[in-house]
């Protein structure tokens, strides 16, 4: 079976390995609440994107609490 004439140089090996390094997430501050958010994503704390409200966080929390209460009551009935 044929073999390579020459092994890869250190430079080429290091260039290849440099692309495997995981980069840290870039974060920006939310315009409304100053929490760190990924760019082009809705803020999970206040539900805004570029100053416009897209999510009703309070409504979501209320529904979550109601579901938890229902799950607890179902667990007690069994």
C-alpha positions in Angstrom: 0.0 0.0 0.0 1.4 3.4 -0.9 2.7 5.6 1.9 3.0 9.4 2.0 6.4 10.7 0.9 6.6 13.1 3.8 4.7 13.5 7.0 2.7 16.7 7.6 4.7 19.7 8.8 4.2 21.1 12.3 2.7 24.2 10.8 0.1 22.4 8.8 -0.8 20.2 11.8 -1.3 23.2 14.0 -3.4 25.1 11.5 -5.7 22.1 11.3 -5.9 21.8 15.1 -6.6 25.5 15.6 -10.0 25.1 13.9 -11.1 22.6 16.6 -10.8 25.0 19.4 -14.2 25.9 20.8 -14.8 29.7 20.9 -16.6 31.4 23.7 -20.2 32.6 23.0 -20.4 36.3 22.1 -22.8 38.1 24.3 -24.4 41.5 24.1 -26.4 43.5 26.7 -30.2 43.6 26.4 -31.3 47.2 25.7 -34.1 47.0 28.3 -32.8 45.0 31.3 -29.0 45.0 30.7 -28.6 41.2 31.0 -26.3 39.3 28.7 -28.0 37.8 25.6 -26.8 36.1 22.5 -26.9 38.4 19.4 -30.1 38.1 17.3 -32.0 36.3 20.1 -35.0 37.4 22.3 -34.0 38.2 25.9 -35.3 35.5 28.3 -35.6 37.8 31.2 -37.7 40.6 29.7 -38.8 39.1 26.4 -37.7 41.9 24.2 -35.6 42.1 21.0 -34.1 45.4 19.9 -36.4 47.2 22.2 -39.6 45.6 20.9 -41.5 43.2 23.2 -42.1 39.7 21.6 -42.7 37.4 24.6 -45.0 37.8 27.5 -42.7 36.4 30.3 -45.3 36.9 33.1 -47.9 34.9 31.2 -45.4 32.1 30.6 -44.5 32.0 34.3 -48.2 31.9 35.3 -48.9 28.9 33.0 -45.8 27.1 34.3 -47.0 27.5 37.9 -50.5 26.2 37.0 -49.0 23.2 35.3 -46.9 22.4 38.4 -49.9 22.7 40.6 -51.9 20.3 38.3 -49.0 17.8 38.3 -48.8 17.9 42.1 -52.6 17.4 42.5 -52.5 14.4 40.0 -49.6 12.8 42.0 -51.6 13.1 45.2 -54.7 11.5 43.7 -52.9 8.4 42.6 
